[in-house]
Amino acid sequence: MDLKIDELQTFLHVFQAGTFTKASLTLGLTQSALSQKIARIEETLQASLFIRHPRHLELTSSGEDLFLYAKEVIERQSEFIKRFNQYQNQNQLSGVLRIAGFSSIMRSMIIPQLSSLIRSNPEVSIEFRSFEMYELEKVLKSNQADLILTDYMPSLTTCEEITISREEYVIISSRKYKNIPNIFLDHGHQDNATKTYFNFIGEKTNYDRYFMGDVYSIIDGAASGLGKAVMSKHLIENDKRFKIHKKKKRYFRPIVLSYHRQSYYAPLQKKVIELLLKLSNL
């Protein structure tokens, strides 16, 4: 049984493209030729790799195993070749890393923590993307990101999951507008920040909800007197527009870093993980 690098690359490309149609266009192959390539890999492994849905592909359990293996092999090859490139500066990192997280930490914590690394290494490209909390596990599973950050501990059996920091949440309201309606501002229908806050402090209260789309729109809405908000304290504690409503119990949520478990990690990913582990509590 033998798998060639180009077969592994083809497999990864099909998965990342999401459909055979998209993959065949970018690879310059007919769908028939591409299907035959994947069929040869499946025949070699004696296993099916994809579940074919009308508009997307899903990995089987064997496909998930091959995905982790293929990703590791290709990363190792890339690093090996760079090591022997006489023009490569051995003191600098290189490569692409994709980080996905929730909006309250990406702009305020993650980008500042990694900015010096990016400035010092011109060959490094880090792609930052914000998602709703409920989307992030799927983002990692579907290989849309190499690292994700959540405010809870996921249950991803093939991943490393590390609590790297925590955020304190508080209730805020506008100082300027006094007659604030009994409305709390959230991202959207699936945002549970307000509900879990009140559950934790043991306070039963009735309120209506407005949906603002993202954390910075919530901040602007609260400042404009549209309602109150459960907000990450570090985002607003020095903002004179807000009153913080203190409660007897303080509410914290973890910041959890998750990534696929591998026997080998590229130097860039190891360095980024090292820097993120140095984040302090907020």
N, C-alpha and C positions, 0 to 999 in steps of 0.2 A: 504494500500500500504506500503510495507516494503522492504528496500534494505539492504542486509547484507554486512558487511565489505569485505568478500571474493568475493562477486559479484562485488563490486566496484574495488577491486584489479584486478580481472580478466578483467574487462572492460579496466582499465588503461593499463594493460599488453598487451592486444590485440592492442590497439591504438599505444603504444610505439613500439611494434614489427613491425607494419606496414602491416602485413598480417596474416590471420588465420593460414597459414602453419607454419610460423616462431613461432607464439605464441603457437601453439599446441606442437611443438617440445620442447620448453623451459619449458612449463608447465607440460609436460608428459601426455598430453591428446590426444585423437584422435580428428581430425578436426570436426567430427560429434558431439562428446561430448562438445567441445568448442562452436560450433555453437548453440547447445541447451542451454548452459549457457547464451549466449548473447541473444538468443531468449526469455528466461524467463525474463531477465531484460527488454527487449523491451515490452513484454506483460504486465509486472507490470506497466511500465510507459505509456503504450499505445502510444508509439512513436518509430520511427526508429532511430537508433543511428549511423549507418555507411552507407556511399555510397561505394559500393564495386567496385573498378576498377580492371582491370586485374592484376596489379602489386602493388597496394597499396590501403590503406583504407583512406577515407576522412570522417570527422565527419559531421553529419547533424547539424542543429541549435540546436536540442535537445541534440545531442551528445556533442556539445560544452558546453552546460549548465551542463550536467552531468560530463564532464571532470573537470570543475572548482569545482563543488561540491565534487566529489570523491577525488580530490587532497587535498582539504581543510580538509575533514573528516579524511583521512589517516594521514595527517601531525599532526592534533590535537591528534589523538590516539597515534601516536609515541611520541609526546612530553609529553602526560599524563603518559604513561608507564615509560618514562625515569625519570620523576619527582619522581616516587615511587621506583625507583631502588636504593637500599641502597648503591650501589657501585658507583653511578653516582656522579661526582664532580659538585656540583651546581654552582660553580664559573666558569665553563668552558662551552663553546658552543660545540655542536656536530652536525653532519649531513653532507649532501652532497648538494652542490649548483652548478649549471651549468651557466656559464656566457659566452655569445658570443658577439663578437664585431668586429670592423674593425682593421686591423693590425697596423695602425699608433698609436693607443692608447693602445692596449692590453699590449704590451711589455713595453712601455715607461711610462704608467700612471696607468693602472688598477692593474697589478700584483704588482708593488711597493706599491701602496696604500693599498693593502690587505695583504701584506707579513707578517706584524707584527701580524695581527689577526690569520693567519695560524700558525705561529711559536708558538703563545701563547696558541693555542687550538689543541692539538694532535688529538682529535676526529673529527676535521673539515676537510672535503675534498672539495676543490673548483676546479672545472674543467674549465679551460680556453680554449676557441676555437675561432679562427679567421675565418671570412667568408668575401666574397665579400659583398659590401653594399647592393646590390639588393637581396641578399639571406636572410638577417637577419629577416625581418618580417615573412617569411615563417618558419624560424627556431623556432621562438617563437610560432607561430600558431600550428606547428606540435609537440610541446613539446620536441624539441631537446635542449632547454635551458630554464632556469627559469628567466633569465634577459638578455636583449639585449641592446647594445649601438650602436646608429646610429648617422650620422652627419646631420640628418634632423628630423623633427617631423612627425612620422608615423600617420596613421589614423586607429588605432586599437580600435574599439569601446568597447571592453571588457578589455582594459588595462589602467594602469596608465602610463602617459608619462611626464617625468620631465627633463627639461634642467638643466644639472648639471655643465656644463663648456662650453668652446668654444676653438677652435683652430684657430690660424692665419696661412694663407697659403701665400707662397711667391714663386717667380720664382728663381730657382737656376741653376747654370752652373759650370763646372769645372774651377778652376784657372789654372790648369796645361796645359790643352788642349785649345788652343786659337781659332782654326777654327771649332767651334761647328756647325754642320749642323742644319738647321731649322727643327729639330725633337723634339717632346716632348714625354717623356716616361710616360706611363700609365700602370695600372695593366693589363687591358684587354679591349676588345671591349666595354663593358658596363660601364667602368670607366669614369665618367663625370667630374672629378676634373679639368682638363685643360679647358674644354669647359665652365664650369660654372664660372671659374676664369675670363676668358676673357670677358664673358658676363657681369659679375659684374663690372669690371673696365671700361667697355665700349670701349674696344680696339679690333678692327677687325684685325685679322692676319691669314695668311694662314700657315699651318704647316703640316708636316707628323707625324705619330705616330709609336712608337715602343712599344711593349707590353712585360713587364718584369715579370709579375706574382704576385709580392707582393711589398710592400713599400720599404723593405730593398734591394731588387734587383734593384728597381728604383734608390735608393741612390747610389748603387755601379755602376750602369750604367752611371748615371750623373757624378760621380767622374772619370769614365774612358773615358769621352768625347763622349759618344754615343748620347747625346742629352741634352736638358734642361729638367726641370721638375717643375711642380707645387707641392710644398712639404710643409708639416707641419713644420712651422718655428722652433718649439721646438726640432725637431729631428736633425737639422743640424746647428743651430745658432752658436755653438761652434766648428764646424768642419772646420778646416783651409783649407780643400780641395775645399771649395765652395765659389763662389761669389753669393751674394744675389742681385737680380735686383730690386731696389726699385721703386715703383709706387706711384702716388699721392694718390690713394685710397687704403686703407688697407682692406683685404678680410678675414672675419672670417666665420667659420661654427660652428654650435652648436654641443655639445655632448649631446645626449638625451638618458636617461635611460628609458626603457619600461619593464613592467612586468604585468602579469595577475592581474586584480583587484579581491581581495578576502576580506572577512570579517575577516579572520584570516591569519597571516603570521608567519611562524616559527621564533624563536628568531635569528637563523643564518641569514635568509634573511633580517630581520629588521636591524641587525647590519651591514651587508654589504651595504644595502641602505644608512644607516646613514653615513658610511665612504665615500661612493661615492659622497654623497651630499657635502662633505667637500673639494672636488677637486677644485683647483683654475683654473682660466682662463690661457690659454697658448698663 
